[in-house]
Amino acid sequence: MGEKPFRAKQVYEWLWLKQAPDFESMTNLSKPLRATLEENFSLPSIKIDTTQQSSDGTIKSRFRLHDNHLVEGVLIPTSSRQTACVSSQVGCSLSCKFCATGYMDRKRNLEFDEIFDEVALINKQALEQSGKKLTNIVYMGMGEPLLNYKNVLKSIERITSPDGLGMSPKRITVSTAGVAKMIQQLGDDQVRFNLALSLHAANDKKRSEIMPINETNNLKVLVEALNYFYKATQNEISFEYILFKDFNDSEKDADELIKIYRQVPVDLVNIIEYNPIDHARFQKPTPEATEAFMDYLGKHRVNARLRRSRGKDIDAACGQLANKA
């Protein structure tokens, strides 16, 4: 365009450091240059379509993409953390039986810049609400991150870059339903973020019943992949385990979970309260059954934590994201 080279640096900083939503916002560029950029380029930033605030402070946002597809992201504030839960796909192809997103079709992958925009907008919400920036990011929203591998990794590269959001990769966790080949690829690529496996059942029969992906990525294969990942990166691994009444909450189930736990260098097992959704037949166990399960794990020296659900009243809790306003 015949412009001086430093103009490119200015535009770059507006895009990534300052997260400008449009060219008009790039105020240190001349008006004619902004008009030229507007004529010749598009800036498909995502926009907040609706927001809902839970009684516990959780904020769920529905984001509208440039092609009018919708995804959801959540800000989960606590006294010590500001966590963003972000989506990586429009819908999901894995059809997990307990997850609202699993009942939607997968429309497309999110581009890396769209995932970055989710984080930037949720960071802005955190600053507006509490004056504190995001401390953590979890890729646990809509979609399977490892089936959008390149864009997820590129988004993390931008989020952790000094000329992006400058976050530490140790503050980022990518959650997977268990794509063994891609877990190994993470090891080969020497990634620096943490990995969470959505386990939810510790034997193949039960896991296949609720997570069809287990038919092609069984527990033996996943254990091998996780050990490969850990050996290559030394990064933190956690298990996610939703408790379902009379399905995976017995002492026998706990024993099977302990057996898997001892085969992988797992840092933490997150035991998650089940959040009912319209389509699924599952129920939440009684508080007594949950406590007994936790006690049993504790007695067997399993580092387990009960994760209380946040944002249930606005369908923002684990497994509830389905673009319901």
Solvent accessible surface area in square Angstrom, and as a share of the most:
residue,aa,sasa,rsa
1,M,140,0.62
2,G,86,0.83
3,E,85,0.38
4,K,135,0.57
5,P,120,0.75
6,F,98,0.41
7,R,61,0.22
8,A,68,0.53
9,K,131,0.55
10,Q,34,0.15
11,V,28,0.16
12,Y,83,0.32
13,E,48,0.22
14,W,36,0.13
15,L,52,0.26
16,W,32,0.11
17,L,78,0.39
18,K,103,0.44
19,Q,53,0.24
20,A,9,0.07
21,P,68,0.43
22,D,59,0.31
23,F,13,0.05
24,E,107,0.48
25,S,36,0.23
26,M,0,0.00
27,T,95,0.55
28,N,73,0.37
29,L,4,0.02
30,S,54,0.35
31,K,146,0.62
32,P,97,0.61
33,L,10,0.05
34,R,28,0.10
35,A,51,0.40
36,T,49,0.28
37,L,15,0.07
38,E,101,0.45
39,E,143,0.64
40,N,92,0.47
41,F,111,0.46
42,S,95,0.61
43,L,48,0.24
44,P,53,0.33
45,S,18,0.12
46,I,6,0.03
47,K,116,0.49
48,I,67,0.34
49,D,47,0.24
50,T,49,0.29
51,T,72,0.42
52,Q,56,0.25
53,Q,108,0.48
54,S,7,0.04
55,S,112,0.72
56,D,60,0.31
57,G,17,0.16
58,T,0,0.00
59,I,19,0.10
60,K,6,0.02
61,S,0,0.00
62,R,39,0.14
63,F,0,0.00
64,R,83,0.30
65,L,5,0.02
66,H,115,0.51
67,D,61,0.32
68,N,99,0.51
69,H,59,0.26
70,L,37,0.19
71,V,0,0.00
72,E,1,0.00
73,G,0,0.00
74,V,2,0.01
75,L,0,0.00
76,I,43,0.22
77,P,19,0.12
78,T,62,0.36
79,S,112,0.72
80,S,93,0.60
81,R,113,0.41
82,Q,6,0.03
83,T,17,0.10
84,A,0,0.00
85,C,14,0.08
86,V,1,0.00
87,S,0,0.00
88,S,2,0.01
89,Q,2,0.01
90,V,5,0.03
91,G,0,0.00
92,C,16,0.10
93,S,61,0.39
94,L,23,0.11
95,S,50,0.32
96,C,15,0.09
97,K,80,0.34
98,F,13,0.05
99,C,28,0.17
100,A,9,0.07
101,T,5,0.03
102,G,10,0.09
103,Y,92,0.35
104,M,51,0.23
105,D,104,0.54
106,R,100,0.36
107,K,117,0.50
108,R,49,0.18
109,N,48,0.25
110,L,0,0.00
111,E,82,0.37
112,F,41,0.17
113,D,41,0.21
114,E,2,0.01
115,I,0,0.00
116,F,1,0.01
117,D,26,0.13
118,E,1,0.00
119,V,0,0.00
120,A,10,0.07
121,L,41,0.20
122,I,0,0.00
123,N,19,0.10
124,K,117,0.50
125,Q,18,0.08
126,A,0,0.00
127,L,74,0.37
128,E,127,0.57
129,Q,71,0.32
130,S,50,0.33
131,G,57,0.54
132,K,106,0.45
133,K,131,0.56
134,L,13,0.06
135,T,41,0.24
136,N,16,0.08
137,I,0,0.00
138,V,26,0.15
139,Y,2,0.01
140,M,55,0.25
141,G,16,0.16
142,M,0,0.00
143,G,15,0.14
144,E,5,0.02
145,P,6,0.04
146,L,3,0.01
147,L,74,0.37
148,N,5,0.03
149,Y,29,0.11
150,K,171,0.73
151,N,32,0.16
152,V,1,0.00
153,L,38,0.19
154,K,94,0.40
155,S,0,0.00
156,I,9,0.05
157,E,103,0.46
158,R,28,0.10
159,I,0,0.00
160,T,25,0.15
161,S,17,0.11
162,P,125,0.79
163,D,51,0.26
164,G,5,0.05
165,L,38,0.19
166,G,48,0.46
167,M,26,0.11
168,S,52,0.33
169,P,17,0.11
170,K,114,0.48
171,R,115,0.42
172,I,0,0.00
173,T,23,0.13
174,V,0,0.00
175,S,11,0.07
176,T,2,0.01
177,A,11,0.09
178,G,0,0.00
179,V,17,0.10
180,A,8,0.06
181,K,152,0.64
182,M,37,0.16
183,I,0,0.00
184,Q,68,0.30
185,Q,67,0.30
186,L,0,0.00
187,G,0,0.00
188,D,83,0.43
189,D,66,0.34
190,Q,110,0.49
191,V,15,0.09
192,R,151,0.55
193,F,5,0.02
194,N,17,0.09
195,L,1,0.00
196,A,0,0.00
197,L,2,0.01
198,S,18,0.12
199,L,0,0.00
200,H,6,0.03
201,A,0,0.00
202,A,11,0.08
203,N,36,0.19
204,D,60,0.31
205,K,162,0.68
206,K,54,0.23
207,R,0,0.00
208,S,27,0.17
209,E,81,0.36
210,I,0,0.00
211,M,1,0.00
212,P,50,0.32
213,I,17,0.09
214,N,3,0.01
215,E,127,0.57
216,T,112,0.65
217,N,20,0.10
218,N,56,0.29
219,L,12,0.06
220,K,140,0.59
221,V,60,0.35
222,L,1,0.01
223,V,17,0.10
224,E,91,0.41
225,A,1,0.01
226,L,1,0.01
227,N,54,0.28
228,Y,94,0.36
229,F,0,0.00
230,Y,67,0.26
231,K,168,0.71
232,A,34,0.26
233,T,23,0.13
234,Q,116,0.52
235,N,4,0.02
236,E,87,0.39
237,I,1,0.00
238,S,15,0.10
239,F,0,0.00
240,E,5,0.02
241,Y,0,0.00
242,I,5,0.03
243,L,2,0.01
244,F,0,0.00
245,K,83,0.35
246,D,125,0.65
247,F,23,0.10
248,N,1,0.00
249,D,23,0.12
250,S,53,0.34
251,E,111,0.50
252,K,139,0.59
253,D,8,0.04
254,A,0,0.00
255,D,64,0.33
256,E,37,0.16
257,L,0,0.00
258,I,8,0.04
259,K,139,0.59
260,I,15,0.08
261,Y,33,0.12
262,R,140,0.51
263,Q,80,0.35
264,V,8,0.04
265,P,55,0.34
266,V,16,0.09
267,D,68,0.35
268,L,28,0.14
269,V,0,0.00
270,N,9,0.05
271,I,0,0.00
272,I,3,0.02
273,E,20,0.09
274,Y,6,0.02
275,N,3,0.02
276,P,82,0.52
277,I,23,0.11
278,D,119,0.62
279,H,119,0.53
280,A,21,0.16
281,R,169,0.62
282,F,17,0.07
283,Q,112,0.50
284,K,84,0.36
285,P,8,0.05
286,T,64,0.37
287,P,107,0.67
288,E,123,0.55
289,A,34,0.26
290,T,17,0.10
291,E,111,0.50
292,A,61,0.47
293,F,4,0.02
294,M,36,0.16
295,D,75,0.39
296,Y,40,0.15
297,L,0,0.00
298,G,46,0.44
299,K,153,0.65
300,H,60,0.27
301,R,196,0.72
302,V,9,0.05
303,N,80,0.41
304,A,25,0.20
305,R,116,0.42
306,L,40,0.20
307,R,66,0.24
308,R,155,0.57
309,S,20,0.13
310,R,60,0.22
311,G,1,0.01
312,K,83,0.35
313,D,94,0.49
314,I,18,0.09
315,D,40,0.21
316,A,8,0.06
317,A,5,0.04
318,C,53,0.31
319,G,17,0.17
320,Q,13,0.06
321,L,10,0.05
322,A,23,0.18
323,N,32,0.16
324,K,92,0.39
325,A,84,0.65
